[in-house]
């Protein structure tokens, strides 16, 4: 019978350092959960972020709509169309930022 080929020795994984990193991260997460209170300024900042996330696309949509109404007047209002598009994009943008912030919690 033939002997099976000898496999090379694998280096041991430094489990002490890995365990230390995992423990440190778990401790930080636990402390963050216990300190659930955020300052009032954080709420104001988030409120402003959501507001601007909706306002800017809405204003851009209105501006594009006004320009299109002047260039190509027609039966339907481009301004109203792009107003709705801007509001929809702004709401999606605000939803994205709120979702990102809730994941960091």
VMD Tcl script that builds the backbone (N, CA, C; Angstrom):
set m [mol new atoms 315]
animate dup $m
set s [atomselect $m all]
$s set {name element resname resid chain x y z} {
  {N N UNK 1 A 0.811 -1.186 0.000}
  {CA C UNK 1 A 0.000 0.000 0.000}
  {C C UNK 1 A 0.851 1.244 0.000}
  {N N UNK 2 A 0.349 2.253 -0.749}
  {CA C UNK 2 A 1.080 3.515 -0.794}
  {C C UNK 2 A 0.677 4.386 0.376}
  {N N UNK 3 A 1.632 5.150 0.838}
  {CA C UNK 3 A 1.342 6.106 1.899}
  {C C UNK 3 A 0.730 7.359 1.276}
  {N N UNK 4 A -0.276 7.945 1.920}
  {CA C UNK 4 A -0.844 9.182 1.383}
  {C C UNK 4 A 0.182 10.298 1.479}
  {N N UNK 5 A 0.116 11.256 0.549}
  {CA C UNK 5 A 1.095 12.347 0.593}
  {C C UNK 5 A 0.909 13.176 1.867}
  {N N UNK 6 A 2.024 13.612 2.392}
  {CA C UNK 6 A 2.004 14.398 3.618}
  {C C UNK 6 A 1.609 15.839 3.284}
  {N N UNK 7 A 0.590 16.339 3.973}
  {CA C UNK 7 A 0.119 17.693 3.747}
  {C C UNK 7 A 1.006 18.668 4.516}
  {N N UNK 8 A 1.199 19.863 3.959}
  {CA C UNK 8 A 2.017 20.841 4.669}
  {C C UNK 8 A 1.306 21.314 5.946}
  {N N UNK 9 A 2.092 21.604 6.940}
  {CA C UNK 9 A 1.553 22.084 8.211}
  {C C UNK 9 A 0.998 23.493 8.028}
  {N N UNK 10 A -0.182 23.749 8.578}
  {CA C UNK 10 A -0.755 25.082 8.532}
  {C C UNK 10 A -0.336 25.839 9.782}
  {N N UNK 11 A -0.129 27.132 9.585}
  {CA C UNK 11 A 0.248 27.962 10.720}
  {C C UNK 11 A -0.958 28.138 11.626}
  {N N UNK 12 A -0.757 28.133 12.925}
  {CA C UNK 12 A -1.885 28.320 13.827}
  {C C UNK 12 A -2.431 29.746 13.725}
  {N N UNK 13 A -3.735 29.858 13.807}
  {CA C UNK 13 A -4.397 31.157 13.744}
  {C C UNK 13 A -4.261 31.833 15.105}
  {N N UNK 14 A -3.875 33.103 15.124}
  {CA C UNK 14 A -3.735 33.787 16.405}
  {C C UNK 14 A -5.107 34.067 17.026}
  {N N UNK 15 A -5.649 33.080 17.703}
  {CA C UNK 15 A -7.000 33.196 18.248}
  {C C UNK 15 A -7.078 34.180 19.402}
  {N N UNK 16 A -5.972 34.384 20.113}
  {CA C UNK 16 A -6.013 35.324 21.233}
  {C C UNK 16 A -6.329 36.735 20.750}
  {N N UNK 17 A -5.677 37.162 19.681}
  {CA C UNK 17 A -5.901 38.508 19.165}
  {C C UNK 17 A -7.310 38.637 18.586}
  {N N UNK 18 A -7.765 37.621 17.872}
  {CA C UNK 18 A -9.104 37.636 17.301}
  {C C UNK 18 A -10.157 37.687 18.406}
  {N N UNK 19 A -9.976 36.873 19.425}
  {CA C UNK 19 A -10.927 36.864 20.544}
  {C C UNK 19 A -10.934 38.212 21.252}
  {N N UNK 20 A -9.774 38.831 21.359}
  {CA C UNK 20 A -9.682 40.147 21.999}
  {C C UNK 20 A -10.433 41.201 21.178}
  {N N UNK 21 A -10.285 41.176 19.851}
  {CA C UNK 21 A -10.983 42.126 18.990}
  {C C UNK 21 A -12.496 41.932 19.059}
  {N N UNK 22 A -12.928 40.686 19.032}
  {CA C UNK 22 A -14.365 40.408 19.104}
  {C C UNK 22 A -14.931 40.859 20.444}
  {N N UNK 23 A -14.199 40.600 21.507}
  {CA C UNK 23 A -14.636 41.028 22.832}
  {C C UNK 23 A -14.727 42.540 22.938}
  {N N UNK 24 A -13.749 43.235 22.375}
  {CA C UNK 24 A -13.746 44.702 22.405}
  {C C UNK 24 A -14.943 45.258 21.641}
  {N N UNK 25 A -15.227 44.712 20.465}
  {CA C UNK 25 A -16.370 45.181 19.670}
  {C C UNK 25 A -17.698 44.900 20.374}
  {N N UNK 26 A -17.814 43.729 20.972}
  {CA C UNK 26 A -19.047 43.384 21.681}
  {C C UNK 26 A -19.252 44.326 22.873}
  {N N UNK 27 A -18.174 44.650 23.564}
  {CA C UNK 27 A -18.264 45.562 24.709}
  {C C UNK 27 A -18.704 46.955 24.252}
  {N N UNK 28 A -18.147 47.434 23.128}
  {CA C UNK 28 A -18.541 48.747 22.595}
  {C C UNK 28 A -20.014 48.774 22.203}
  {N N UNK 29 A -20.486 47.704 21.555}
  {CA C UNK 29 A -21.895 47.647 21.162}
  {C C UNK 29 A -22.803 47.635 22.382}
  {N N UNK 30 A -22.405 46.883 23.410}
  {CA C UNK 30 A -23.211 46.825 24.624}
  {C C UNK 30 A -23.278 48.191 25.297}
  {N N UNK 31 A -22.154 48.896 25.357}
  {CA C UNK 31 A -22.148 50.239 25.949}
  {C C UNK 31 A -23.011 51.197 25.131}
  {N N UNK 32 A -22.967 51.082 23.818}
  {CA C UNK 32 A -23.779 51.945 22.962}
  {C C UNK 32 A -25.267 51.673 23.172}
  {N N UNK 33 A -25.635 50.427 23.364}
  {CA C UNK 33 A -27.047 50.101 23.604}
  {C C UNK 33 A -27.513 50.626 24.960}
  {N N UNK 34 A -26.632 50.583 25.933}
  {CA C UNK 34 A -26.994 51.073 27.263}
  {C C UNK 34 A -27.110 52.596 27.275}
  {N N UNK 35 A -26.314 53.278 26.486}
  {CA C UNK 35 A -26.356 54.733 26.395}
  {C C UNK 35 A -27.210 55.128 25.201}
  {N N UNK 36 A -28.488 54.812 25.264}
  {CA C UNK 36 A -29.381 55.036 24.134}
  {C C UNK 36 A -29.706 56.510 23.923}
  {N N UNK 37 A -29.455 57.343 24.896}
  {CA C UNK 37 A -29.793 58.754 24.773}
  {C C UNK 37 A -28.802 59.463 23.868}
  {N N UNK 38 A -29.357 60.246 22.984}
  {CA C UNK 38 A -28.529 61.078 22.108}
  {C C UNK 38 A -28.838 62.523 22.436}
  {N N UNK 39 A -27.886 63.401 22.229}
  {CA C UNK 39 A -28.143 64.802 22.551}
  {C C UNK 39 A -29.242 65.404 21.675}
  {N N UNK 40 A -29.830 66.471 22.183}
  {CA C UNK 40 A -30.896 67.156 21.456}
  {C C UNK 40 A -30.389 67.638 20.103}
  {N N UNK 41 A -29.130 68.046 20.050}
  {CA C UNK 41 A -28.576 68.575 18.801}
  {C C UNK 41 A -28.536 67.515 17.718}
  {N N UNK 42 A -28.396 66.257 18.122}
  {CA C UNK 42 A -28.423 65.182 17.121}
  {C C UNK 42 A -29.788 65.136 16.441}
  {N N UNK 43 A -30.858 65.279 17.218}
  {CA C UNK 43 A -32.205 65.277 16.658}
  {C C UNK 43 A -32.439 66.443 15.716}
  {N N UNK 44 A -31.944 67.631 16.119}
  {CA C UNK 44 A -32.078 68.798 15.246}
  {C C UNK 44 A -31.300 68.595 13.945}
  {N N UNK 45 A -30.122 68.013 14.063}
  {CA C UNK 45 A -29.310 67.761 12.862}
  {C C UNK 45 A -29.984 66.780 11.925}
  {N N UNK 46 A -30.563 65.728 12.485}
  {CA C UNK 46 A -31.255 64.740 11.662}
  {C C UNK 46 A -32.501 65.345 11.019}
  {N N UNK 47 A -33.207 66.182 11.772}
  {CA C UNK 47 A -34.386 66.868 11.247}
  {C C UNK 47 A -33.993 67.757 10.064}
  {N N UNK 48 A -32.884 68.477 10.208}
  {CA C UNK 48 A -32.403 69.331 9.125}
  {C C UNK 48 A -31.975 68.532 7.912}
  {N N UNK 49 A -31.308 67.408 8.155}
  {CA C UNK 49 A -30.855 66.564 7.052}
  {C C UNK 49 A -32.036 66.041 6.251}
  {N N UNK 50 A -33.066 65.583 6.949}
  {CA C UNK 50 A -34.245 65.064 6.265}
  {C C UNK 50 A -34.944 66.198 5.502}
  {N N UNK 51 A -35.041 67.367 6.114}
  {CA C UNK 51 A -35.691 68.499 5.450}
  {C C UNK 51 A -34.985 68.916 4.178}
  {N N UNK 52 A -33.674 69.058 4.254}
  {CA C UNK 52 A -32.913 69.461 3.066}
  {C C UNK 52 A -32.915 68.357 2.019}
  {N N UNK 53 A -32.955 67.097 2.454}
  {CA C UNK 53 A -32.981 65.980 1.501}
  {C C UNK 53 A -34.243 65.990 0.657}
  {N N UNK 54 A -35.322 66.543 1.200}
  {CA C UNK 54 A -36.567 66.639 0.443}
  {C C UNK 54 A -36.635 67.970 -0.309}
  {N N UNK 55 A -36.200 69.049 0.337}
  {CA C UNK 55 A -36.357 70.390 -0.241}
  {C C UNK 55 A -35.525 70.596 -1.507}
  {N N UNK 56 A -34.276 70.154 -1.494}
  {CA C UNK 56 A -33.393 70.420 -2.634}
  {C C UNK 56 A -33.884 69.742 -3.921}
  {N N UNK 57 A -34.204 68.436 -3.910}
  {CA C UNK 57 A -34.724 67.846 -5.155}
  {C C UNK 57 A -36.055 68.466 -5.596}
  {N N UNK 58 A -36.877 68.892 -4.626}
  {CA C UNK 58 A -38.150 69.514 -4.975}
  {C C UNK 58 A -37.928 70.831 -5.708}
  {N N UNK 59 A -37.036 71.663 -5.184}
  {CA C UNK 59 A -36.754 72.954 -5.822}
  {C C UNK 59 A -36.114 72.761 -7.200}
  {N N UNK 60 A -35.210 71.796 -7.303}
  {CA C UNK 60 A -34.593 71.511 -8.606}
  {C C UNK 60 A -35.656 71.049 -9.604}
  {N N UNK 61 A -36.583 70.190 -9.146}
  {CA C UNK 61 A -37.665 69.727 -10.019}
  {C C UNK 61 A -38.548 70.873 -10.489}
  {N N UNK 62 A -38.860 71.798 -9.585}
  {CA C UNK 62 A -39.678 72.956 -9.967}
  {C C UNK 62 A -38.934 73.813 -10.992}
  {N N UNK 63 A -37.650 74.043 -10.763}
  {CA C UNK 63 A -36.867 74.869 -11.699}
  {C C UNK 63 A -36.827 74.233 -13.084}
  {N N UNK 64 A -36.620 72.926 -13.140}
  {CA C UNK 64 A -36.602 72.234 -14.436}
  {C C UNK 64 A -37.979 72.334 -15.098}
  {N N UNK 65 A -39.034 72.170 -14.294}
  {CA C UNK 65 A -40.390 72.249 -14.827}
  {C C UNK 65 A -40.720 73.623 -15.381}
  {N N UNK 66 A -40.326 74.680 -14.677}
  {CA C UNK 66 A -40.569 76.047 -15.169}
  {C C UNK 66 A -39.836 76.274 -16.487}
  {N N UNK 67 A -38.589 75.824 -16.546}
  {CA C UNK 67 A -37.818 75.983 -17.779}
  {C C UNK 67 A -38.476 75.235 -18.939}
  {N N UNK 68 A -38.913 73.998 -18.679}
  {CA C UNK 68 A -39.566 73.214 -19.739}
  {C C UNK 68 A -40.886 73.843 -20.172}
  {N N UNK 69 A -41.633 74.417 -19.213}
  {CA C UNK 69 A -42.889 75.092 -19.579}
  {C C UNK 69 A -42.635 76.299 -20.476}
  {N N UNK 70 A -41.540 76.995 -20.242}
  {CA C UNK 70 A -41.215 78.155 -21.090}
  {C C UNK 70 A -40.744 77.713 -22.469}
  {N N UNK 71 A -39.960 76.649 -22.532}
  {CA C UNK 71 A -39.399 76.184 -23.804}
  {C C UNK 71 A -40.430 75.433 -24.640}
  {N N UNK 72 A -41.189 74.552 -24.013}
  {CA C UNK 72 A -42.160 73.723 -24.715}
  {C C UNK 72 A -43.509 73.772 -23.993}
  {N N UNK 73 A -44.237 74.853 -24.150}
  {CA C UNK 73 A -45.558 74.911 -23.509}
  {C C UNK 73 A -46.480 73.863 -24.123}
  {N N UNK 74 A -47.322 73.327 -23.295}
  {CA C UNK 74 A -48.221 72.291 -23.803}
  {C C UNK 74 A -49.475 72.178 -22.967}
  {N N UNK 75 A -50.168 71.116 -23.206}
  {CA C UNK 75 A -51.429 70.855 -22.539}
  {C C UNK 75 A -51.232 70.567 -21.048}
  {N N UNK 76 A -50.146 69.885 -20.719}
  {CA C UNK 76 A -49.870 69.506 -19.330}
  {C C UNK 76 A -48.732 70.359 -18.771}
  {N N UNK 77 A -48.771 70.586 -17.498}
  {CA C UNK 77 A -47.763 71.416 -16.842}
  {C C UNK 77 A -46.516 70.598 -16.496}
  {N N UNK 78 A -45.395 71.008 -17.056}
  {CA C UNK 78 A -44.121 70.375 -16.711}
  {C C UNK 78 A -43.741 70.700 -15.270}
  {N N UNK 79 A -44.115 71.867 -14.808}
  {CA C UNK 79 A -43.760 72.281 -13.455}
  {C C UNK 79 A -44.383 71.338 -12.425}
  {N N UNK 80 A -45.665 71.036 -12.594}
  {CA C UNK 80 A -46.313 70.112 -11.651}
  {C C UNK 80 A -45.736 68.708 -11.746}
  {N N UNK 81 A -45.440 68.290 -12.977}
  {CA C UNK 81 A -44.866 66.960 -13.167}
  {C C UNK 81 A -43.532 66.837 -12.442}
  {N N UNK 82 A -42.654 67.821 -12.652}
  {CA C UNK 82 A -41.337 67.745 -12.020}
  {C C UNK 82 A -41.388 68.088 -10.536}
  {N N UNK 83 A -42.426 68.794 -10.106}
  {CA C UNK 83 A -42.630 68.997 -8.669}
  {C C UNK 83 A -42.862 67.648 -7.996}
  {N N UNK 84 A -43.753 66.854 -8.549}
  {CA C UNK 84 A -44.025 65.532 -7.985}
  {C C UNK 84 A -42.804 64.620 -8.064}
  {N N UNK 85 A -42.085 64.684 -9.168}
  {CA C UNK 85 A -40.868 63.869 -9.293}
  {C C UNK 85 A -39.841 64.294 -8.246}
  {N N UNK 86 A -39.665 65.603 -8.063}
  {CA C UNK 86 A -38.715 66.098 -7.065}
  {C C UNK 86 A -39.086 65.701 -5.657}
  {N N UNK 87 A -40.377 65.784 -5.322}
  {CA C UNK 87 A -40.825 65.375 -3.987}
  {C C UNK 87 A -40.593 63.879 -3.783}
  {N N UNK 88 A -40.902 63.079 -4.803}
  {CA C UNK 88 A -40.701 61.630 -4.691}
  {C C UNK 88 A -39.225 61.293 -4.506}
  {N N UNK 89 A -38.360 61.909 -5.307}
  {CA C UNK 89 A -36.920 61.661 -5.155}
  {C C UNK 89 A -36.422 62.142 -3.790}
  {N N UNK 90 A -36.931 63.284 -3.340}
  {CA C UNK 90 A -36.544 63.797 -2.034}
  {C C UNK 90 A -36.956 62.870 -0.904}
  {N N UNK 91 A -38.158 62.321 -1.001}
  {CA C UNK 91 A -38.613 61.383 0.033}
  {C C UNK 91 A -37.782 60.103 0.029}
  {N N UNK 92 A -37.445 59.619 -1.154}
  {CA C UNK 92 A -36.559 58.444 -1.227}
  {C C UNK 92 A -35.191 58.751 -0.624}
  {N N UNK 93 A -34.689 59.937 -0.909}
  {CA C UNK 93 A -33.402 60.359 -0.360}
  {C C UNK 93 A -33.462 60.443 1.168}
  {N N UNK 94 A -34.511 61.045 1.699}
  {CA C UNK 94 A -34.669 61.158 3.154}
  {C C UNK 94 A -34.807 59.777 3.785}
  {N N UNK 95 A -35.556 58.894 3.145}
  {CA C UNK 95 A -35.720 57.538 3.653}
  {C C UNK 95 A -34.360 56.828 3.727}
  {N N UNK 96 A -33.539 57.020 2.699}
  {CA C UNK 96 A -32.211 56.421 2.678}
  {C C UNK 96 A -31.380 56.893 3.870}
  {N N UNK 97 A -31.382 58.208 4.139}
  {CA C UNK 97 A -30.575 58.735 5.243}
  {C C UNK 97 A -31.089 58.276 6.595}
  {N N UNK 98 A -32.391 58.218 6.764}
  {CA C UNK 98 A -32.952 57.741 8.038}
  {C C UNK 98 A -32.628 56.261 8.219}
  {N N UNK 99 A -32.702 55.488 7.148}
  {CA C UNK 99 A -32.369 54.065 7.223}
  {C C UNK 99 A -30.895 53.883 7.595}
  {N N UNK 100 A -30.014 54.676 6.976}
  {CA C UNK 100 A -28.589 54.598 7.304}
  {C C UNK 100 A -28.341 54.908 8.775}
  {N N UNK 101 A -29.009 55.923 9.290}
  {CA C UNK 101 A -28.809 56.308 10.678}
  {C C UNK 101 A -29.363 55.258 11.626}
  {N N UNK 102 A -30.478 54.645 11.273}
  {CA C UNK 102 A -31.054 53.636 12.160}
  {C C UNK 102 A -30.190 52.367 12.202}
  {N N UNK 103 A -29.425 52.104 11.156}
  {CA C UNK 103 A -28.529 50.952 11.148}
  {C C UNK 103 A -27.305 51.193 12.020}
  {N N UNK 104 A -26.918 52.444 12.200}
  {CA C UNK 104 A -25.753 52.754 13.034}
  {C C UNK 104 A -26.080 52.728 14.517}
  {N N UNK 105 A -27.335 52.684 14.831}
  {CA C UNK 105 A -27.774 52.720 16.224}
  {C C UNK 105 A -27.459 51.501 16.961}
}
mol reanalyze $m
mol bondsrecalc $m
mol representation Tube
mol addrep $m
